Amino acid sequence: MSRMLTSILMIGSIGYFGFRYRYRLINVLLGTGWMRRLAVGSIMSFPGVKQKMMQSVFGRPSEW
């Protein structure tokens, strides 16, 4: 019982500090080139994300 309570407490405290310092953690993780490349590649593999990203960056084709 004590071991289960300790593990729940540890997971809760890690979750709390992870949430509190989430932007610092993201900056540290995305500060390295290969992690940034991995994150962008995995996000772009979701259906529809790449298409919406390209539309927002380059706009829609103009119709004459």
C-alpha positions as CSV (number, residue, x, y, z in Angstrom):
1,M,0.0,0.0,0.0
2,S,2.8,2.4,0.9
3,R,4.7,1.7,-2.3
4,M,1.6,2.4,-4.4
5,L,0.9,5.6,-2.6
6,T,4.6,6.7,-3.1
7,S,4.4,6.0,-6.8
8,I,1.1,7.9,-7.2
9,L,2.7,10.8,-5.3
10,M,5.8,10.8,-7.5
11,I,3.8,10.6,-10.7
12,G,1.6,13.5,-9.5
13,S,4.6,15.7,-8.6
14,I,6.3,15.0,-11.9
15,G,3.1,15.9,-13.7
16,Y,2.7,19.1,-11.7
17,F,6.3,20.2,-12.4
18,G,6.0,19.2,-16.0
19,F,2.9,21.3,-16.4
20,R,4.3,24.2,-14.5
21,Y,7.5,24.4,-16.5
22,R,6.1,23.1,-19.8
23,Y,7.3,26.0,-21.9
24,R,10.8,25.7,-20.6
25,L,10.8,21.9,-21.3
26,I,9.5,22.5,-24.8
27,N,12.3,25.0,-25.4
28,V,14.9,22.7,-24.2
29,L,13.6,19.8,-26.2
30,L,13.2,21.7,-29.4
31,G,16.6,23.4,-29.0
32,T,18.3,20.5,-30.5
33,G,18.2,20.1,-34.2
34,W,17.3,16.4,-34.5
35,M,14.5,16.7,-31.9
36,R,13.0,19.7,-33.7
37,R,13.2,17.8,-37.1
38,L,11.6,14.8,-35.5
39,A,8.8,16.9,-33.9
40,V,8.0,18.8,-37.2
41,G,8.1,15.6,-39.2
42,S,5.7,13.8,-36.9
43,I,3.3,16.7,-36.8
44,M,3.3,17.1,-40.6
45,S,2.5,13.4,-41.0
46,F,-1.0,13.9,-39.4
47,P,-3.7,14.0,-42.1
48,G,-4.7,17.6,-43.1
49,V,-2.0,19.4,-41.1
50,K,0.4,19.7,-44.0
51,Q,-2.3,21.0,-46.3
52,K,-3.6,23.6,-43.8
53,M,0.0,24.7,-43.0
54,M,0.8,25.2,-46.7
55,Q,-2.4,27.1,-47.2
56,S,-1.7,29.5,-44.3
57,V,1.9,30.0,-45.3
58,F,1.5,30.4,-49.1
59,G,-2.2,31.4,-49.3
60,R,-4.7,30.1,-51.8
61,P,-4.2,30.4,-55.5
62,S,-5.6,33.6,-56.8
63,E,-8.5,33.3,-59.2
64,W,-8.5,35.7,-62.1
